[in-house]
Amino acid sequence: MLALYLALGACANPEVVSEGDITGRVVIPKEAATRTVVSASDDDGDGVYTYTTQEITDPRLLGPVYIGAFAGMDTISFPYVHPQMGPLIDAGIRGDTFPYGGDTIGRIDFACYATLSCKVTTSRFSDYDDVLDYFKNDIGIPVVDAYGVEVTDGSAMRQWCYDYFAATSDAEMAFIGDDNLRFEEDGDNYVASFKMRHTERVDGMSLWGFMDAPEIETDQVRVNGTFTTCNPNGGRQVDAYNTQFSEGSSYFDVLNYPSTYVQYGDWVADGEATVSFDSELNQKEDVDINLNFHFSAE
Amino acid sequence: MLVSLMALMLTGCDRDGEFYITQPNPDYPFLQNLGEFRVISKEEQADFLSYSDASMADDELGRHGVYYGGLGAPEDPSFYGGATFNFKGTGGTVCVVVDPELVFWNQAQSPQATTSSYLYLDNTDDDGDVDLDVGLTSYYTGSPGVEMGGFELVYTDPSNQDHTISFSECNQSGSITNTGSHSGRSTVEYCSVDTSSQAGVDFTGVLNTFLLPINDGVVKYAVTVLEGSCTKLTAAPSGIDECFLARETDGAFDIPDEETTEEYCTDPNQPWNPVCLENAFCDRVKVLNAYCEDHFEDDNAPCIDNGVHPPADDAADESSSG
C-alpha cells in the first residue's frame, strides 16, 4: 500500500528542468542560393582550364546555417539585426551574446581531399558526383587529389574517402546522402526544420541565425568555396609522409561573437522570431527563423 | 568463517587517507596578503638572477621584488587557501610568474625511453602546486588575507538570466589553447598582463593553493612581476622555464654555493640537494637520469627507481653494441 502511494506521488511530481528542445523551421529565400557561379572546363585535357560564368539557383550554394536562442535582439550596433551582447571586456572584442542554445542546418565537414578543407557543408550533397559537380561547375575549382590530378569520377572519390577515413560505407560520410539533405523548396524559399536541443527555455527569447555564404569570385577563383566560419588550422592535423594539412573545422564561438563571422554576402535573420512557453515550459508553437536580410556592400 | 571475514574487514579499515591531509604550520598561514610588488624593469632584468639580493630587494616604498614564500594548510581542509599581492599597472605589458616547489616530470612511457630525459619516477612527496590569476583589483571578489576570491562576476542579461563572466587578465592557454588553463604540480605558471590603459591602476595577483607537499605540508614558491611580455622577457630571452625562478624549494637558500657546483652535483658520493636536482632538470638531456641514478639510495630520494628501465649508460652501451 505504501509502495503504491509512493509510486503515485512520484507521478505527481514530474521533473521540470529549464533546458529542452526548441523546434521550428529555417526559411531562406531562393535568392540566397542564386549566385553568379564559375564553371571550369578542360575540353582538350591539357590541364589548362577555361572559365565561364552564369547565374544559377542551386541549394548547394547555401553554406552552413548557424542558429541560436538569445535574450534579445540588437538593431543598432550593426547594419543587420544581431543578438544583444553582454559587456565589452577586452579592447577590440565585442561582447558575448551568451546564447541559450544553438544548432546548425548543415555544418562544415572534411570531404577527404586537402583541397576541400573548409569548403564542404553537410546536408547539401546527394553523392560524390554531386560534390565533384558542384566544385567544377559552381565554384570553378575542380577537385584534385594529392597529386594534383583532377578527380572526375565519384567512384574514385568514394574509394579515396574509404581509404582516408578507413570507412566501409557511404553512411559514414556525413557530407553526402539523400537522407541528409535538409533544405526543401517551398515557393520562393528553401525551408529546413530544426530541433535546437538542450536549450535554456526562457519565455520570449529570440531565435536568430545567419547563413555563411561561400566565397565566389568570378575573376579570381582561387579563394572560391571557402567559409568565414571555418578555421583553416582547426580540425584534425594530417601529417602523412608526403602531405601535411589541416582538415579545418568551424570556429567554436560563432554564436557567441557572430559579428566576427558575418561578412558581405551572408544572409541574416530578421530577429523577429520569438519563442513562448507555457507554465510547464512546453513550447507553444513552432517558430520560423527568416534569414531574409542579405548583408551586402550596396 | 565469520571471524575471518571480520578480520579482513578490520584490515580494510586500516587505511583512512589521513596521510594525504597535511597539518597547519604556524609559520606558514594558509591565507596571506603579501602586500605590494614592484615591477622589475627591463634594465634590472639585464643581469637577472632570481635569488640575488638585488632581485629580492624591496624598493624604498617597501614593494617586493622576487618574493620567496610558503603557504601552509588550513585547520579545516575544506577552506581555500592562497596568497594575494598587488602591483600597479605600468602602462605597458607586464609578466607575472610563480614557481612552486620542486620539480615534476611524468615518467617516459615510450619503449624507446632510453633517449628520454625522464626515465625514472619523480618523488612527488616534495611537490606542491599554486595556481596563478591576475586581474584589476577593483574586480577582485576576495578579501586579501582573509578569504580567497577571484575575478568572476555575474552579468544578468535582458531576460534576467545570469551569466558568469571572468574579468581575469591572466590568460594561460593549455595544450588545446583553452584559456583558463593552469600548469600542473611544481610547474612554473606565468601570464602577460596588458596594462596599457591602466598605468598606475592597482592589479591583484592571486596564488591559489592547489596542492600542498605531503612531506611537510607547506608549498614553497617564488613569485615576481617583470616589465615586458612573458614571451619577450629581457630576463628570459629563451623563455621561462623551471629554473627561471630558482631555489624556491624549502631549504634551497641555505645550501652553500660550493654544494651547487657542477663538480659537486655530478659527484655520486655527495647527497642530493634540490638545487642540483633543479639544475639537472633544466639541463634536460639525460643529466636528470644520471642524477636520479646516483641518488636512488639517498634519504627522501628525489627519484624512484621503477625497475623498468636500465640505467641510461647501460642502455647506451647496449645500443652501441647492438
Interface residues (C-beta under 8 A of the other chain):
Chain A: A71 G72 Q84 G86 P87 I89 A91 D96 F98 Y100 E200 V202 G204 M205
Chain B: Y155 D157 P158 S159 Q161 H163 I165 F167 S197
